[in-house]
Amino acid sequence: MENNTPSLFAGLALEAPEALALALAPHAAAGHFDELRGRSQAAAPAAAQEALAPQWTRFFNFLGSDGFHDLNHRSANLHRQIRDNGVTYNVYADADGPQRPWSLDLFPMMVSASDWTKIETGIQQRARLLDRVMADIYGPQQLLQEGFLPSALVHGHPGYLRAMRGVPAAGGTYLHIAAFDLAHGPKGQWSVVSQRTQAPSGLGYLLENRLTISRLFPEAFREMKVQRLADAYKALVDGLKAMSTANSASEESRVVLLTPGPYNETYFEHAYLARFLGLTLVEGSDLLVRDDRLYLKTLRGLEPVHGLLKRLDDEFLDPLELRSDSTLGVPGLLQAIRTGNVLVANTPGSAFLESPALLGFLPALSRHLLGETLALPSLSTWWCGEQAVMQDVLGQLKDSVIKPTYPGTGMESIIGHTLSRRALDEWAGRILRRGEEYTVQAYRPLSQTPTWQGEKIAPRSAMLRVFAVADGNGSWQVLPGGLARLAGKNQNMASMQHGGSSADVWVLGALPATATTAHPEPAATRADYTAASRPEQPAPAWSATPLRHRRPVTSRAAENLFWLGRYTERAENATRLAQLSLQCLGGEDQTSEALLDWLTRMAVSNGLVLDAVPPATQARRVFERALIANLADTSQATSVGYNLQALKGTASAVRERLSQEQWHVMVRAEADFFHRCKLFSSATAAPHSPEYSSVEALRALESVSSFLAAMTGAQSDRMTRDDGWRLLSLGRMIERLSTLSAALVHGFETASVFEEGGFGAMVALFDSTITFHAQYQQRRDIAALLDLLVLDRDNPRSLGWVVQTLSGRLAKLASSTPGDLPDLARELPDPGSWTLAELCASAQAPQNPAEQDGEAVAAPGPAQYDHLTDLLAQCCEAALALSDSLSRRYFSHAASGSHSLGA
């Protein structure tokens, strides 16, 4: 990003930060609360009245010596980090496509300590109230009988689940997470606009926002004593485990996070939360109900699940009792809930609480159920299903917002003052005809918070979403912060689905004396949540009971990891083969028929070139051009680009198991490779351009080779050696065994290994050139080739090492005793029985007719290594058979009766 700020600030360089901010920041729109200046913007103030709110003065004073000059640089770092982390959100209103990077503004939204005290008290009260309302609606329903709630708002709401009537909540709590959208009004008052209880989104995004922004402004974050978030997340997990259905104190409570899958618009958040909270991320297909209990399908069979944190709407939870076409839920889940065998957060059936019409009834409900007046008011809200109310609000539509009472209508909120007189009359007619379908809410201009827009400060309307979580002790904690959603330019509605942005939320207040780190949030990700914020207590006695618990590997995650390994190896093999092919096609051995034949067979069998392309022995330049053109082809060929795309797609399904660094490398590898291919493809497609440049193609391949080396290094050294990692490693070894065995077969069939160029190419494909020269110097005999590429157990590219490694991984996976070979490993050839003498002794030289002194004589041709060829064929077949066996046993569970997983 080009930084033009020096020219912008040239005349203001000596100004104090406050004066500079005032000079760069226009006022909030009339009628909106100005967060930057801390007051309502009714009209343009006199110059003497100009001043920043105290918290913003402090913030700008902490910008450092570069001050405003550095903001564009920080903004560029922000966007780069969001892109590298793969933080995305599905924006349906975006014409450029459904996926775009998460939008986060550079400046946080600030909430004073006094304001937060009021918000926190009011949100805790509302969370208790909503839980009491739900307990009554699915219990005695006295609120309906006594007229505190209209039956149509409950029984007429599609989110009310009759199947849950009379079902007590596990742990006595129906709601575990509740989100509330707040507006900061023109007079500085906070009001509730809406509430979310089904599966409120934002908990992961706000944490990502906090980690990102706190690192960009570390001094301001530290000195302004921004309250930390980690304790509330810990309270959520502790509460879920405390209230879950584990049968005894000795039984470990297993809580999982249920996601609709990687195609959901907030999947990043699901994976992020699962990793941060230490929960297993599952999809509906990973779970099974048997004997009214919920189980997780793992490599070790069925493991009980006691708690479920769901991230999908209720209607998709159980295809047996809810939506029959749902493939996202778990058949029989509601029955497991009814029998009290699993806790689901939130309890299914809470969607009716999200109706905007309910807000108008909450003041009376609070007085009736809690004996308290609402501490945090809602915007004035009227349900038009009551005749008298409807008649009163028809004349107020111009100053109100019209909302749908029930979800699923496709209607969006309508702001009255944006409508013409005719349109208002049409809406009045609709309300008169079907009043119960509409709710009218008073319009309140949202406060406008400062945002950084390239070279200036611009006010944007903001809606604050705050979260309350149940801690398992009958009380609620409110996350000190939240997710600020910002409206776009000239927009009145703050919505991410309409292309809005977000901001971190800083609640200002005192931190505990021991919490002095500038970045407390990242420290919390270590999952120890040290006792820094708790009173000092006596040190506990050490216990011999292990604190570590084994993370289960679901069958779906295992299959994805297995294919992640295979695609990694395929991408590496395709890259190395493409490099080798281009080097040979332009090198000194380009006239070798045997070498060109071997290259053609390998390129076709590995998908680098389509079989319809003339072989290199007939049209070398055509073959080379097709090879380069297919590098980034993802529709027909399965070359480098295809495998990089498949690798990233598979990795996205197990993101919670990968480090951010691993994901960064995958994202950058794909983006860099396709960018480079696009550049040299565009250049050569221009009129009078030369043919596809092999030099540029080799540079692209060299770059992606470096990325792949980083990926394989991370897989080897930065992943825990659990069953998931073993399957990833097995996938790589199976692919390596199959590809390299086939390469040797083709090498001997084409006789390329008997020529110097083909010999060197084979060693290079095995990535063993340096080792070969070190061990055998300039020897070019078959015995040396077979010794290094087939027999050497210290060479990770040799077939013997690969088979030995496969056997070891299979033994670990099957938990075999040392020396006991698992049944799957018995399908592999035994490298211990391979000898160099046997492989070479079986060679027979066929007799080719030749003439000497005018007479026909028998001249030896290339030797036929029958025993070796048989062994290589066995390796290829064993690799394919092992892949199928692993799939049947561990992924589909069709191979063994010991893994009874049901349908």
ZAMARGU-4260 file (C-alpha; in steps of 0.2 Angstrom, whole numbers, plus 5000, padded with zeros to 4 digits):
<rodrens>
0) 5000/5000/5000 | 5007/5017/4995 | 5009/5029/5009 | 5005/5047/5005 | 5002/5053/5022
5) 5017/5064/5023 | 5010/5076/5010 | 4993/5076/5020 | 5001/5080/5037 | 5015/5092/5030
10) 5006/5107/5037 | 5001/5099/5053 | 5017/5090/5058 | 5020/5101/5074 | 5002/5100/5080
15) 4998/5090/5096 | 4990/5073/5093 | 4973/5080/5099 | 4973/5095/5088 | 4979/5084/5073
20) 4965/5072/5076 | 4952/5086/5077 | 4959/5093/5061 | 4958/5076/5052 | 4941/5070/5059
25) 4924/5077/5053 | 4910/5078/5065 | 4898/5064/5067 | 4882/5067/5057 | 4868/5077/5065
30) 4858/5068/5078 | 4871/5055/5081 | 4882/5053/5096 | 4900/5057/5092 | 4911/5044/5101
35) 4927/5053/5096 | 4921/5069/5105 | 4911/5061/5118 | 4894/5070/5115 | 4879/5072/5104
40) 4881/5080/5087 | 4866/5092/5086 | 4874/5105/5076 | 4892/5112/5071 | 4900/5117/5088
45) 4910/5133/5090 | 4928/5131/5089 | 4930/5134/5107 | 4920/5119/5111 | 4931/5107/5101
50) 4939/5094/5111 | 4941/5075/5110 | 4934/5063/5123 | 4947/5059/5136 | 4950/5041/5131
55) 4953/5046/5113 | 4965/5060/5119 | 4975/5047/5128 | 4974/5034/5114 | 4981/5047/5101
60) 4995/5052/5114 | 5001/5034/5114 | 5004/5033/5095 | 5022/5036/5097 | 5035/5047/5089
65) 5028/5043/5071 | 5011/5048/5077 | 4998/5049/5063 | 5011/5046/5049 | 5012/5028/5054
70) 4994/5024/5053 | 4994/5018/5035 | 5008/5007/5039 | 4999/4999/5054 | 4984/4998/5043
75) 4993/4988/5030 | 5000/4976/5043 | 4982/4974/5049 | 4976/4969/5032 | 4991/4957/5029
80) 4988/4948/5046 | 4969/4946/5042 | 4974/4939/5025 | 4988/4928/5031 | 4977/4921/5045
85) 4963/4917/5033 | 4950/4926/5042 | 4935/4926/5031 | 4916/4930/5031 | 4903/4925/5019
90) 4895/4941/5013 | 4879/4938/5003 | 4878/4956/4997 | 4895/4956/4989 | 4894/4955/4970
95) 4912/4949/4969 | 4909/4933/4977 | 4903/4925/4994 | 4920/4924/5002 | 4930/4939/5007
100) 4943/4943/5020 | 4936/4948/5037 | 4934/4967/5038 | 4942/4975/5053 | 4945/4994/5056
105) 4962/5000/5063 | 4954/5010/5078 | 4945/5001/5092 | 4928/5007/5099 | 4930/5013/5117
110) 4918/5010/5131 | 4922/5020/5148 | 4922/5010/5164 | 4906/5019/5170 | 4897/5015/5154
115) 4902/4997/5155 | 4897/4995/5173 | 4879/4999/5168 | 4880/4988/5152 | 4887/4973/5162
120) 4873/4975/5176 | 4860/4976/5163 | 4866/4962/5152 | 4868/4950/5167 | 4850/4954/5172
125) 4843/4951/5154 | 4852/4934/5153 | 4844/4928/5169 | 4828/4934/5163 | 4828/4926/5146
130) 4833/4909/5155 | 4818/4911/5166 | 4807/4914/5152 | 4813/4899/5142 | 4811/4888/5158
135) 4793/4893/5160 | 4789/4892/5141 | 4795/4874/5141 | 4789/4870/5158 | 4772/4876/5166
140) 4769/4890/5153 | 4761/4901/5167 | 4767/4917/5157 | 4755/4912/5143 | 4741/4907/5155
145) 4742/4924/5164 | 4744/4934/5149 | 4762/4940/5151 | 4766/4934/5133 | 4754/4931/5118
150) 4753/4913/5113 | 4756/4918/5095 | 4773/4925/5099 | 4778/4908/5106 | 4767/4894/5098
155) 4767/4904/5081 | 4785/4906/5081 | 4794/4893/5070 | 4808/4892/5083 | 4797/4885/5096
160) 4800/4867/5097 | 4785/4857/5104 | 4796/4841/5105 | 4806/4850/5119 | 4791/4854/5130
165) 4793/4847/5148 | 4811/4843/5145 | 4822/4850/5160 | 4838/4858/5155 | 4854/4849/5159
170) 4862/4857/5174 | 4847/4868/5177 | 4852/4881/5164 | 4843/4883/5147 | 4855/4896/5140
175) 4873/4896/5141 | 4878/4910/5128 | 4867/4925/5125 | 4872/4940/5113 | 4864/4957/5114
180) 4865/4971/5101 | 4866/4988/5109 | 4864/5006/5102 | 4873/5021/5109 | 4859/5035/5108
185) 4861/5053/5104 | 4860/5058/5123 | 4874/5045/5127 | 4861/5032/5133 | 4863/5013/5129
190) 4848/5003/5123 | 4846/4985/5118 | 4841/4983/5100 | 4840/4964/5098 | 4846/4948/5106
195) 4853/4932/5099 | 4851/4915/5108 | 4851/4901/5095 | 4869/4901/5090 | 4875/4919/5092
200) 4890/4922/5081 | 4905/4934/5085 | 4914/4925/5100 | 4928/4920/5089 | 4929/4936/5078
205) 4930/4947/5093 | 4944/4937/5100 | 4954/4939/5083 | 4950/4957/5083 | 4957/4959/5100
210) 4973/4950/5097 | 4976/4959/5081 | 4972/4977/5087 | 4981/4975/5104 | 4997/4970/5094
215) 4996/4986/5083 | 4994/4998/5098 | 5003/4989/5112 | 5007/5004/5123 | 4989/5011/5122
220) 4982/4994/5126 | 4993/4992/5141 | 4992/5010/5148 | 4974/5012/5146 | 4971/4996/5156
225) 4960/4987/5143 | 4950/4973/5152 | 4955/4956/5146 | 4943/4943/5138 | 4951/4927/5143
230) 4943/4924/5160 | 4925/4924/5152 | 4930/4911/5139 | 4937/4900/5153 | 4921/4902/5163
235) 4911/4896/5148 | 4921/4880/5146 | 4921/4877/5165 | 4902/4880/5165 | 4899/4868/5151
240) 4909/4854/5159 | 4902/4857/5176 | 4884/4856/5170 | 4887/4842/5157 | 4881/4824/5159
245) 4897/4815/5164 | 4891/4800/5175 | 4904/4802/5189 | 4917/4814/5195 | 4930/4802/5189
250) 4924/4802/5171 | 4931/4815/5160 | 4918/4827/5153 | 4919/4828/5134 | 4912/4844/5126
255) 4913/4846/5107 | 4909/4860/5096 | 4896/4856/5082 | 4899/4866/5066 | 4889/4865/5049
260) 4906/4863/5040 | 4919/4873/5031 | 4906/4880/5018 | 4897/4890/5032 | 4900/4909/5032
265) 4907/4909/5049 | 4917/4893/5049 | 4934/4902/5053 | 4926/4907/5069 | 4921/4889/5073
270) 4938/4882/5070 | 4946/4897/5079 | 4935/4894/5094 | 4937/4876/5095 | 4956/4878/5095
275) 4956/4892/5108 | 4943/4883/5120 | 4952/4866/5118 | 4936/4858/5111 | 4935/4845/5097
280) 4927/4852/5081 | 4914/4840/5074 | 4901/4840/5060 | 4885/4831/5062 | 4892/4815/5052
285) 4905/4814/5066 | 4892/4810/5079 | 4880/4796/5082 | 4866/4793/5094 | 4865/4775/5101
290) 4854/4769/5116 | 4849/4788/5118 | 4867/4793/5121 | 4878/4804/5110 | 4894/4797/5104
295) 4909/4803/5094 | 4915/4792/5080 | 4934/4791/5082 | 4948/4780/5076 | 4947/4771/5092
300) 4928/4767/5090 | 4914/4776/5099 | 4918/4788/5113 | 4904/4797/5124 | 4900/4815/5122
305) 4893/4824/5137 | 4891/4842/5130 | 4888/4850/5114 | 4892/4868/5110 | 4882/4870/5094
310) 4885/4883/5080 | 4870/4879/5069 | 4852/4884/5070 | 4840/4872/5079 | 4830/4867/5064
315) 4845/4857/5057 | 4849/4848/5073 | 4839/4832/5071 | 4833/4826/5054 | 4821/4813/5063
320) 4811/4826/5072 | 4815/4843/5064 | 4820/4846/5046 | 4820/4830/5037 | 4832/4836/5023
325) 4845/4842/5035 | 4862/4833/5033 | 4870/4844/5046 | 4863/4837/5062 | 4862/4821/5071
330) 4848/4809/5070 | 4840/4805/5087 | 4849/4820/5095 | 4833/4827/5103 | 4829/4810/5111
335) 4846/4810/5119 | 4843/4828/5126 | 4825/4822/5132 | 4833/4808/5142 | 4846/4820/5150
340) 4861/4811/5142 | 4868/4826/5134 | 4869/4845/5137 | 4867/4856/5122 | 4871/4874/5123
345) 4860/4883/5120 | 4846/4871/5123 | 4836/4869/5107 | 4820/4879/5106 | 4827/4896/5111
350) 4824/4904/5094 | 4808/4912/5099 | 4817/4923/5111 | 4826/4932/5096 | 4809/4939/5090
355) 4810/4958/5091 | 4792/4958/5097 | 4798/4950/5113 | 4808/4966/5118 | 4791/4975/5121
360) 4786/4962/5134 | 4802/4961/5144 | 4799/4975/5156 | 4784/4967/5163 | 4792/4950/5162
365) 4806/4957/5172 | 4795/4964/5186 | 4785/4947/5187 | 4799/4935/5186 | 4814/4944/5194
370) 4805/4957/5204 | 4816/4970/5196 | 4815/4984/5184 | 4826/4982/5169 | 4842/4991/5172
375) 4846/4992/5153 | 4831/4997/5143 | 4826/4992/5125 | 4822/5003/5111 | 4803/5006/5112
380) 4796/4991/5103 | 4778/4987/5098 | 4771/4970/5091 | 4757/4974/5079 | 4748/4958/5083
385) 4738/4967/5096 | 4724/4978/5088 | 4726/4993/5099 | 4745/4994/5098 | 4744/4992/5079
390) 4733/5007/5078 | 4744/5018/5089 | 4760/5014/5079 | 4753/5016/5061 | 4755/5035/5063
395) 4773/5033/5069 | 4780/5022/5054 | 4790/5037/5047 | 4800/5038/5064 | 4802/5019/5066
400) 4809/5003/5059 | 4798/4990/5053 | 4804/4972/5057 | 4798/4955/5053 | 4791/4946/5069
405) 4796/4929/5063 | 4811/4923/5054 | 4811/4915/5037 | 4801/4928/5028 | 4815/4935/5018
410) 4810/4953/5024 | 4824/4965/5030 | 4822/4979/5042 | 4814/4994/5034 | 4819/5012/5040
415) 4804/5022/5040 | 4812/5039/5036 | 4820/5032/5020 | 4803/5028/5012 | 4792/5039/5002
420) 4774/5044/5007 | 4767/5031/4995 | 4779/5017/5002 | 4774/5021/5020 | 4755/5019/5015
425) 4759/5003/5007 | 4768/4996/5023 | 4753/5003/5033 | 4742/4992/5022 | 4752/4977/5025
430) 4752/4979/5043 | 4734/4981/5044 | 4731/4965/5034 | 4743/4954/5044 | 4748/4964/5059
435) 4755/4949/5069 | 4769/4947/5056 | 4777/4964/5059 | 4785/4973/5074 | 4788/4991/5074
440) 4803/4998/5084 | 4808/5016/5087 | 4822/5023/5076 | 4837/5029/5085 | 4853/5035/5076
445) 4868/5024/5080 | 4883/5033/5088 | 4897/5036/5076 | 4914/5030/5081 | 4931/5035/5072
450) 4938/5024/5059 | 4954/5026/5049 | 4950/5027/5030 | 4967/5028/5022 | 4972/5046/5025
455) 4959/5053/5036 | 4948/5049/5051 | 4930/5046/5046 | 4915/5043/5058 | 4905/5027/5055
460) 4889/5021/5063 | 4892/5007/5075 | 4882/4993/5084 | 4889/4985/5099 | 4886/4966/5102
465) 4890/4960/5119 | 4890/4942/5126 | 4885/4934/5142 | 4890/4917/5147 | 4884/4905/5160
470) 4898/4900/5172 | 4890/4884/5179 | 4888/4892/5197 | 4871/4899/5193 | 4878/4916/5188
475) 4883/4925/5172 | 4899/4933/5166 | 4899/4947/5153 | 4914/4948/5141 | 4922/4964/5145
480) 4922/4970/5127 | 4912/4964/5112 | 4910/4965/5093 | 4907/4982/5086 | 4899/4981/5069
485) 4902/4997/5058 | 4890/5003/5044 | 4897/5007/5027 | 4899/5024/5021 | 4882/5033/5020
490) 4874/5018/5027 | 4862/5018/5042 | 4862/4999/5046 | 4878/4991/5054 | 4878/4974/5046
495) 4892/4962/5041 | 4880/4954/5028 | 4878/4971/5020 | 4896/4974/5018 | 4900/4982/5034
500) 4915/4981/5044 | 4920/4978/5062 | 4930/4985/5076 | 4938/4979/5092 | 4930/4985/5108
505) 4940/4992/5122 | 4932/4992/5139 | 4943/5004/5150 | 4946/5000/5168 | 4959/4993/5180
510) 4967/4977/5178 | 4973/4966/5192 | 4990/4971/5199 | 4998/4955/5193 | 4992/4956/5175
515) 5005/4968/5168 | 5009/4960/5151 | 5006/4971/5136 | 4998/4956/5127 | 4987/4947/5140
520) 4976/4939/5127 | 4989/4928/5118 | 4995/4922/5134 | 4978/4915/5138 | 4979/4904/5122
525) 4991/4893/5132 | 4975/4887/5141 | 4983/4889/5158 | 4974/4905/5162 | 4986/4907/5177
530) 4980/4913/5193 | 4985/4931/5189 | 4968/4938/5191 | 4963/4928/5207 | 4967/4931/5225
535) 4983/4923/5231 | 4979/4905/5237 | 4990/4892/5245 | 5000/4881/5233 | 4991/4865/5230
540) 4999/4849/5233 | 5006/4840/5218 | 4995/4825/5212 | 5001/4810/5203 | 4985/4811/5192
545) 4990/4816/5174 | 4983/4833/5169 | 4985/4829/5151 | 4970/4821/5141 | 4971/4813/5124
550) 4962/4823/5111 | 4951/4811/5101 | 4953/4810/5082 | 4937/4809/5073 | 4935/4798/5058
555) 4931/4813/5047 | 4947/4823/5053 | 4957/4807/5051 | 4952/4806/5033 | 4956/4824/5030
560) 4973/4822/5038 | 4976/4807/5028 | 4972/4816/5012 | 4982/4831/5017 | 4997/4820/5018
565) 4993/4813/5001 | 4990/4830/4993 | 5006/4837/5001 | 5016/4822/4993 | 5008/4824/4977
570) 5011/4842/4976 | 5029/4839/4980 | 5031/4825/4967 | 5022/4835/4954 | 5033/4850/4957
575) 5049/4840/4957 | 5044/4831/4941 | 5039/4847/4932 | 5055/4855/4936 | 5065/4839/4931
580) 5055/4838/4914 | 5058/4856/4909 | 5076/4855/4914 | 5078/4839/4903 | 5068/4846/4889
585) 5080/4861/4887 | 5096/4852/4893 | 5110/4843/4884 | 5100/4826/4885 | 5085/4833/4875
590) 5088/4821/4861 | 5088/4805/4871 | 5073/4795/4866 | 5073/4784/4881 | 5073/4799/4893
595) 5060/4808/4883 | 5049/4792/4884 | 5051/4791/4902 | 5047/4809/4905 | 5031/4807/4894
600) 5025/4792/4904 | 5028/4800/4921 | 5020/4817/4916 | 5005/4808/4909 | 5003/4796/4924
605) 5004/4810/4936 | 4992/4821/4927 | 5005/4835/4922 | 5000/4832/4904 | 4984/4825/4896
610) 4986/4809/4887 | 4980/4817/4871 | 4996/4828/4870 | 5009/4821/4858 | 5023/4813/4867
615) 5040/4822/4869 | 5048/4809/4858 | 5037/4815/4843 | 5034/4834/4847 | 5046/4840/4861
620) 5041/4858/4860 | 5022/4854/4860 | 5024/4843/4875 | 5034/4856/4884 | 5021/4870/4880
625) 5007/4858/4886 | 5017/4854/4902 | 5019/4873/4906 | 5001/4877/4902 | 4994/4864/4913
630) 5004/4869/4928 | 4990/4880/4935 | 4976/4871/4927 | 4963/4865/4940 | 4949/4859/4928
635) 4957/4845/4917 | 4975/4842/4923 | 4980/4837/4940 | 4997/4846/4940 | 5005/4857/4953
640) 4991/4870/4954 | 4977/4857/4956 | 4987/4848/4970 | 4990/4865/4979 | 4972/4869/4978
645) 4967/4852/4984 | 4980/4853/4998 | 4973/4869/5005 | 4955/4864/5003 | 4958/4848/5013
650) 4968/4858/5026 | 4954/4870/5028 | 4943/4856/5035 | 4955/4853/5049 | 4961/4870/5053
655) 4958/4868/5071 | 4973/4855/5071 | 4985/4866/5061 | 4995/4881/5068 | 4993/4898/5061
660) 5010/4897/5053 | 5006/4881/5044 | 4990/4889/5037 | 5000/4904/5032 | 5012/4894/5022
665) 4998/4885/5012 | 4989/4901/5009 | 5004/4910/5002 | 5010/4895/4992 | 4994/4894/4982
670) 4993/4913/4980 | 5011/4915/4975 | 5011/4900/4963 | 4995/4906/4954 | 5000/4924/4953
675) 5017/4919/4945 | 5008/4907/4933 | 4996/4921/4928 | 5010/4933/4925 | 5020/4922/4913
680) 5004/4915/4905 | 4998/4933/4901 | 5014/4939/4895 | 5016/4924/4882 | 4998/4926/4877
685) 5001/4943/4870 | 5002/4946/4851 | 5019/4941/4844 | 5025/4935/4861 | 5037/4920/4862
690) 5031/4903/4868 | 5028/4899/4886 | 5044/4903/4895 | 5052/4888/4903 | 5063/4900/4913
695) 5048/4909/4921 | 5039/4892/4924 | 5055/4885/4933 | 5055/4901/4944 | 5037/4898/4949
700) 5041/4879/4953 | 5057/4884/4963 | 5046/4896/4973 | 5032/4883/4977 | 5046/4870/4981
705) 5052/4881/4995 | 5034/4883/5002 | 5032/4864/5001 | 5048/4861/5010 | 5041/4873/5024
710) 5025/4863/5024 | 5033/4846/5026 | 5045/4853/5039 | 5030/4859/5049 | 5021/4842/5047
715) 5036/4833/5053 | 5042/4844/5068 | 5027/4855/5073 | 5013/4842/5075 | 5009/4831/5089
720) 5012/4812/5086 | 4994/4807/5088 | 4984/4795/5077 | 4979/4810/5066 | 4997/4814/5063
725) 5001/4795/5059 | 4987/4795/5046 | 4994/4811/5038 | 5011/4802/5038 | 5004/4786/5031
730) 4996/4796/5017 | 5012/4804/5012 | 5021/4787/5013 | 5008/4778/5003 | 5009/4792/4989
735) 5028/4791/4989 | 5029/4773/4988 | 5016/4772/4974 | 5025/4786/4964 | 5043/4782/4966
740) 5040/4763/4963 | 5031/4768/4947 | 5045/4779/4942 | 5057/4765/4943 | 5046/4753/4933
745) 5045/4766/4919 | 5064/4769/4920 | 5068/4751/4917 | 5054/4748/4904 | 5060/4763/4894
750) 5078/4759/4897 | 5081/4777/4902 | 5091/4772/4918 | 5104/4764/4907 | 5109/4781/4900
755) 5118/4794/4909 | 5104/4808/4907 | 5090/4796/4912 | 5101/4789/4927 | 5103/4806/4934
760) 5085/4811/4931 | 5079/4796/4941 | 5091/4800/4956 | 5085/4818/4955 | 5067/4813/4955
765) 5071/4803/4971 | 5078/4819/4978 | 5094/4810/4981 | 5107/4818/4970 | 5118/4825/4984
770) 5118/4809/4994 | 5122/4798/4978 | 5137/4809/4973 | 5143/4808/4991 | 5142/4789/4993
775) 5146/4783/4975 | 5155/4798/4967 | 5154/4796/4948 | 5148/4778/4947 | 5133/4775/4936
780) 5129/4757/4938 | 5113/4749/4942 | 5119/4741/4958 | 5123/4759/4965 | 5106/4765/4960
785) 5096/4751/4968 | 5107/4751/4984 | 5102/4770/4987 | 5084/4771/4980 | 5078/4754/4985
790) 5088/4746/4999 | 5095/4761/5009 | 5085/4762/5026 | 5094/4778/5030 | 5087/4787/5014
795) 5070/4794/5017 | 5066/4793/4999 | 5071/4775/4996 | 5058/4762/4995 | 5065/4752/5009
800) 5064/4766/5021 | 5046/4771/5015 | 5040/4753/5018 | 5049/4752/5035 | 5041/4768/5040
805) 5024/4763/5034 | 5025/4747/5045 | 5030/4757/5060 | 5016/4770/5058 | 5003/4756/5056
810) 5010/4747/5072 | 5008/4763/5082 | 4991/4766/5075 | 4985/4749/5079 | 4993/4750/5097
815) 5003/4734/5093 | 5015/4727/5105 | 5034/4730/5100 | 5039/4717/5087 | 5021/4712/5084
820) 5016/4716/5066 | 4999/4723/5063 | 4988/4714/5050 | 4988/4729/5038 | 5007/4730/5038
825) 5007/4712/5032 | 5000/4718/5016 | 5017/4727/5013 | 5033/4718/5005 | 5046/4715/5018
830) 5061/4726/5015 | 5071/4715/5027 | 5071/4701/5014 | 5078/4712/5000 | 5096/4710/4995
835) 5106/4719/4982 | 5113/4703/4976 | 5096/4695/4972 | 5090/4711/4964 | 5105/4712/4952
840) 5108/4693/4950 | 5091/4691/4942 | 5096/4702/4927 | 5096/4694/4910 | 5103/4703/4895
845) 5092/4699/4879 | 5101/4696/4863 | 5099/4709/4850 | 5104/4705/4832 | 5120/4714/4826
850) 5133/4711/4813 | 5152/4709/4815 | 5163/4705/4800 | 5148/4703/4789 | 5141/4689/4800
855) 5126/4690/4812 | 5131/4689/4830 | 5121/4691/4846 | 5124/4708/4855 | 5118/4711/4873
860) 5104/4724/4875 | 5098/4733/4891 | 5096/4720/4905 | 5079/4714/4910 | 5077/4715/4929
865) 5063/4703/4931 | 5064/4701/4950 | 5066/4720/4953 | 5051/4723/4941 | 5040/4711/4951
870) 5045/4719/4968 | 5041/4736/4961 | 5024/4730/4955 | 5021/4723/4972 | 5025/4740/4980
875) 5013/4749/4969 | 4999/4736/4972 | 5003/4736/4991 | 5001/4755/4992 | 4984/4755/4983
880) 4978/4741/4994 | 4984/4749/5010 | 4975/4765/5005 | 4959/4755/5003 | 4961/4745/5019
885) 4964/4761/5029 | 4949/4769/5022 | 4938/4754/5026 | 4944/4752/5044 | 4947/4770/5050
890) 4936/4781/5039 | 4920/4771/5034 | 4923/4758/5047 | 4917/4744/5036 | 4932/4732/5038
895) 4930/4727/5056 | 4916/4722/5068 | 4926/4729/5083 | 4922/4747/5077 | 4903/4747/5078
900) 4898/4764/5072 | 4880/4761/5065 | 4874/4770/5050
</rodrens>
